[in-house]
Amino acid sequence: MTNAAPDYPVPAGVDPTKVSIARVYDAFLNGKDNFEVDRQVLKMVRGKVPEAQDMATENRTFLIRAVRFLASQTGISQFLDCGSGLPTSENVHQVAQRINPEARVVYIDNDPVVLAHGRALLEENDRTHFAAADIFKPQEILENDVVNKHIDLSEPLIFLQVGTFQLYDGPRDEPAKIMQEYIKALPSGSYVAFSHFFDPENEHTETARKMEEQFLASPMGRGTFRTRAECEEFLEGLDLIEPGLVLCADWWPDGPQLKPLNSVQNCFICAVGRKP
């Protein structure tokens, strides 16, 4: 594996020889803010599943559609995006503020590369902010000074956990408990957008297992695919918006599906729900 430093200056605090989840996602999206060690993860997964990059595309397009829907339909103007990752097209604040210029967005991440690359790009205006914190520690987020300065936690908000919990490095049942802690803390009337790597328990399970094996064997060392029943545990306490918990490709697509979904597209699931 090549761990050579990139040709351009490396931001302070960023180690180009150590994999970054944010940079791996950037590589999957054909971005430019990634190093060889990150691209090696992409190469490993694509070596077993050539269409693997479609996972990132499905997740990103769901996020954009969900934010567009929530900004236009709910009347809620505050968004809390957990695990924002590196800036890419389009960012949550760009989608939300195009519909509602008064929308306030706070991004949460603790990846050093996101802090280095992302802060200046994300803070484009006085309604877009960034907080460095661990998204898997709900109390840390709920007590964060930046969050509390710009998000009124006593009023309904849009809470985004999109493509995050599959990257939790710990007990398999812990992420659903973390999500439930967040949901219990959200004010009534809040909305949650959620997505996750998916084991469909059908003919596409082999694809899910191949990708999971490659993620776990790669320098990233994480990437858990969960079943429908496991994903439903994350959403307890929410009234799901139609069509419910479905493949990312099937959550209010921008048009009809003219070609069949490939196996990878059958391995990412999502939902949007409202807290009563």
Secondary structure by P-SEA (a helix, b strand, c coil): ccccccccccccccccccccaaaaaaaaaccccccaaaaaaaaaaaacccccaaaaaaaaaaaaaaaaaaaccccccbbbbccccccccccaaaaaaaacccbbbbbbbccccccccccccccccccccccccccccaaaaaacaaaaaccccccbbbbbbcccccccccccaaaaaaaaaaaaaccccbbbbbbccccccccaaaaaaaaaaaaaaccccbbbbbcaaaaaaacccccccccccccccccccccccccccccccccccccccccc
